[in-house]
């Protein structure tokens, strides 16, 4: 499973954190959630943390799902 990439975050003056993925907004965090995110991002792999917080990460079943008869097209 590939590592998440392409995420960036911007901390604004009012304390809001905006997470983007490939120039599109993926999430906005405010207040206590923004503080918790910043603490997690500073302590671990920021790309993985942003992927987890936005829900935009792979679950490991993509290859299996691609082969399912319903998804073959």
C-alpha positions, 0 to 999 in steps of 0.5 A: 500500500503506497504512503499518502502524499500530496497533502498540505495544511495551512494554519490561519491567523484565527486558529483555523487549519485548512487541509488541502490535497492536490490544490483542493480543500479536503477539510477545515478544522477549528478550535480544539480539533485544530489544536489536536491536529497540529499536535499530531502532525508535529509528532508524527508523519504529517502526510499520514496524519492529514490523510487520516484526519480527512478520511482520504486514505487507502484501506487495503481492499482496493485491488480486491474491489477492482476485481469484483464482478460489479466493478468490472464495467 
